[in-house]
Amino acid sequence: MKILIVDDEKLLLDLYHDILVENGFEVVMTTNSKEGIELAKREMPDVILLDILMPEMNGFDVAKILKSDDTMKNIPIYLLTNLPEESSSEKAKELGVSGYMMKAMTEPSKL
């Protein structure tokens, strides 16, 4: 199974990548929302993990573009967020995303 991850936080992107690869998934990733759209078109992943808050274009806009494309509209999209689900759920339902994954809410320990 191929998973596309689009998240502007490089540290989290690398963490997701390592966990998924260790569990046997093929992973394609980018920190850029526009490049994420191009990768989705080129790679045709089985699932897309998409950050909501990104520079240039937010995850809602990316999801809208992907869901409006007949070749990609059936690919499940899960939004990655630190936002409370209530603040985004109506917008997500309108766009047809499959669900949410909450990001870690804690800071790494300081040594």
C-alpha positions in Angstrom: 0.0 0.0 0.0 1.3 3.4 -1.0 0.8 6.4 1.3 1.3 10.0 0.4 2.1 12.3 3.3 1.9 16.1 2.9 3.1 18.0 6.0 5.2 21.2 6.3 6.7 20.0 9.6 9.8 18.1 8.5 10.4 16.4 11.9 6.9 15.0 11.9 7.1 14.0 8.3 10.3 12.0 8.9 8.7 10.4 12.0 5.6 9.3 10.0 7.8 8.1 7.2 9.9 5.9 9.5 6.9 4.4 11.3 5.1 3.6 8.1 8.1 2.1 6.3 8.9 0.0 9.3 5.4 -1.4 9.1 5.7 -2.3 5.4 4.1 0.7 3.7 5.5 2.4 0.6 5.7 6.1 1.5 5.9 9.2 -0.8 6.2 12.6 1.0 6.6 16.3 0.6 6.6 19.4 2.8 5.0 21.5 0.0 1.2 21.4 -0.7 1.4 22.2 -4.4 4.0 19.4 -4.8 1.7 17.2 -2.9 -1.0 17.6 -5.6 1.5 16.8 -8.3 2.7 13.7 -6.4 -0.8 12.5 -5.9 -1.4 12.8 -9.7 1.8 11.0 -10.5 2.0 8.4 -7.8 -1.7 7.6 -7.4 -1.4 6.6 -3.7 -3.8 4.4 -1.9 -4.2 6.9 1.0 -3.2 10.5 1.5 -2.3 12.0 4.9 -2.7 15.8 4.6 -1.8 18.5 7.1 -4.4 21.2 7.4 -2.2 24.2 8.3 0.5 24.7 5.6 2.0 27.8 3.9 1.0 28.6 0.4 -2.1 26.4 0.3 -3.9 24.8 3.3 -5.0 21.2 3.5 -8.6 22.0 2.8 -7.7 23.6 -0.5 -5.5 20.7 -1.4 -8.3 18.2 -0.5 -10.8 20.2 -2.6 -8.5 20.1 -5.7 -7.8 16.3 -5.2 -11.5 15.5 -4.7 -12.5 17.4 -7.8 -10.3 15.3 -10.0 -12.0 12.2 -11.3 -8.8 10.1 -11.2 -8.2 10.9 -7.5 -11.6 11.6 -6.0 -11.9 8.1 -4.5 -8.5 8.2 -2.7 -9.1 8.4 1.0 -7.7 11.6 2.6 -7.1 11.9 6.3 -6.4 15.3 7.7 -3.4 15.7 10.0 -4.2 18.4 12.6 -3.6 19.9 16.0 -6.9 21.7 15.7 -10.0 20.5 17.6 -12.0 18.3 15.3 -15.1 20.4 15.9 -13.5 23.4 14.3 -12.9 21.6 11.0 -15.5 18.8 10.8 -18.1 20.6 8.7 -15.5 21.8 6.2 -14.1 18.3 6.0 -17.5 16.7 5.5 -18.2 19.1 2.6 -14.9 18.1 1.0 -15.4 14.4 1.4 -12.4 13.6 3.5 -12.3 10.3 5.3 -11.3 11.4 8.8 -8.7 13.0 11.0 -5.5 12.1 12.7 -4.4 14.2 15.6 -0.8 15.3 15.7 1.2 15.1 18.9 0.3 18.0 21.2 3.4 17.9 23.4 6.9 19.3 23.0 9.9 17.1 22.9 11.7 16.9 26.2 14.4 19.5 26.7 17.8 18.0 27.7 
